[in-house]
Amino acid sequence: MGPPPRRSWVNRNWKWALPVGCLLAVLLAAGGFAVFFFLIYSVVSGTITSSDAYQEGMAAARSSPEVRAALGEPIGSGFWITGGIEVSGPSGNVNVAIPIFGPKGSGTLYVVGIRTAGRWQYSTMEVEIPGRSDRIDLMGRLLDVPLDRGGHRVAGAQAARDRRGGAAARPAHAGPAVALAPWPA
């Protein structure tokens, strides 16, 4: 009699290969879902962070002495923005909670408003800081955010260029600094 026939790799290793194969399939599916979720969230978050309402809220928070004293400088925004913004041509609405932080602490910037005839009108723009009993109202800070030649509020580098009258200043007919395309019906 000769040696018994050699069993295949599957017959010798099925007890551990089957569970590992199933686990690998589950992990690949979960990873694909996570990547898909991250891409969708990044697109939505990018739309919000490029909006006029977000830029005006952040500019108002950064120009507030109370917010700067509580959070320190520089003031940045966090990743997990909640709420939403909807713009269709010259009208729209915004209701977002933006996590903000600085070297001394963190808080949440709330921006709520409507857009009529191409201009935002806010009902709420305030910062909530944990451990503080009241919120910091930023509605008065909007007056400190410069306007472009078309009457739209601008922030950051665009504001600096407009103040010094550089070639990058927007013409009066240019419209809002950021225009969001309407969602298809």
URFENLIN-V520939 format. One record per residue. N is the residue number from 0. RES is the residue in three letters. PSI is psi in radians with two decimals (* if undefined). Layout:
# URFENLIN-V520939
{{N	RES	PSI} {N	RES	PSI}}
This chain:
# URFENLIN-V520939
{{0	MET	2.46} {1	GLY	3.12} {2	PRO	2.62} {3	PRO	2.62} {4	PRO	2.47} {5	ARG	2.29} {6	ARG	2.66} {7	SER	2.88} {8	TRP	-0.72} {9	VAL	-0.76} {10	ASN	-0.56} {11	ARG	-0.51} {12	ASN	0.23} {13	TRP	-0.48} {14	LYS	-0.55} {15	TRP	-0.47} {16	ALA	-0.65} {17	LEU	-0.91} {18	PRO	-0.67} {19	VAL	-0.70} {20	GLY	-0.74} {21	CYS	-0.74} {22	LEU	-0.73} {23	LEU	-0.72} {24	ALA	-0.73} {25	VAL	-0.76} {26	LEU	-0.69} {27	LEU	-0.71} {28	ALA	-0.76} {29	ALA	-0.71} {30	GLY	-0.72} {31	GLY	-0.73} {32	PHE	-0.76} {33	ALA	-0.75} {34	VAL	-0.76} {35	PHE	-0.83} {36	PHE	-0.79} {37	PHE	-0.74} {38	LEU	-0.78} {39	ILE	-0.80} {40	TYR	-0.68} {41	SER	-0.71} {42	VAL	-0.81} {43	VAL	-0.79} {44	SER	-0.70} {45	GLY	-0.64} {46	THR	-0.75} {47	ILE	-0.82} {48	THR	-0.33} {49	SER	0.01} {50	SER	2.73} {51	ASP	-0.74} {52	ALA	-0.77} {53	TYR	-0.83} {54	GLN	-0.73} {55	GLU	-0.70} {56	GLY	-0.79} {57	MET	-0.68} {58	ALA	-0.71} {59	ALA	-0.71} {60	ALA	-0.75} {61	ARG	-0.44} {62	SER	-0.08} {63	SER	2.13} {64	PRO	-0.61} {65	GLU	-0.75} {66	VAL	-0.76} {67	ARG	-0.68} {68	ALA	-0.67} {69	ALA	-0.68} {70	LEU	-0.35} {71	GLY	3.11} {72	GLU	2.53} {73	PRO	2.75} {74	ILE	2.18} {75	GLY	3.00} {76	SER	2.58} {77	GLY	3.13} {78	PHE	-0.68} {79	TRP	1.36} {80	ILE	2.29} {81	THR	2.78} {82	GLY	-2.72} {83	GLY	2.90} {84	ILE	2.43} {85	GLU	2.11} {86	VAL	2.30} {87	SER	1.73} {88	GLY	-2.23} {89	PRO	0.04} {90	SER	2.85} {91	GLY	-3.06} {92	ASN	2.75} {93	VAL	2.45} {94	ASN	1.58} {95	VAL	2.65} {96	ALA	2.06} {97	ILE	2.06} {98	PRO	2.27} {99	ILE	2.74} {100	PHE	2.81} {101	GLY	-3.09} {102	PRO	-0.43} {103	LYS	-0.29} {104	GLY	-2.91} {105	SER	2.92} {106	GLY	-2.96} {107	THR	2.24} {108	LEU	2.15} {109	TYR	2.25} {110	VAL	2.10} {111	VAL	2.26} {112	GLY	3.09} {113	ILE	2.70} {114	ARG	2.15} {115	THR	2.31} {116	ALA	0.63} {117	GLY	0.08} {118	ARG	2.41} {119	TRP	2.40} {120	GLN	2.06} {121	TYR	2.39} {122	SER	-0.45} {123	THR	2.29} {124	MET	1.75} {125	GLU	2.81} {126	VAL	2.26} {127	GLU	2.22} {128	ILE	2.18} {129	PRO	2.41} {130	GLY	-0.14} {131	ARG	2.34} {132	SER	-0.52} {133	ASP	2.81} {134	ARG	2.67} {135	ILE	2.02} {136	ASP	2.21} {137	LEU	0.06} {138	MET	-0.67} {139	GLY	-0.44} {140	ARG	-0.31} {141	LEU	-0.46} {142	LEU	-0.42} {143	ASP	-0.15} {144	VAL	2.11} {145	PRO	2.73} {146	LEU	2.60} {147	ASP	-3.09} {148	ARG	-0.33} {149	GLY	0.02} {150	GLY	0.20} {151	HIS	2.47} {152	ARG	2.41} {153	VAL	2.77} {154	ALA	2.82} {155	GLY	-2.39} {156	ALA	-0.65} {157	GLN	-0.71} {158	ALA	-0.73} {159	ALA	-0.74} {160	ARG	-0.73} {161	ASP	-0.68} {162	ARG	-0.66} {163	ARG	0.02} {164	GLY	0.53} {165	GLY	2.98} {166	ALA	-0.33} {167	ALA	0.02} {168	ALA	2.46} {169	ARG	2.39} {170	PRO	2.78} {171	ALA	-0.52} {172	HIS	0.07} {173	ALA	-0.31} {174	GLY	-2.89} {175	PRO	2.72} {176	ALA	-0.55} {177	VAL	2.24} {178	ALA	2.21} {179	LEU	2.35} {180	ALA	2.47} {181	PRO	2.64} {182	TRP	2.45} {183	PRO	2.59} {184	ALA	*}}
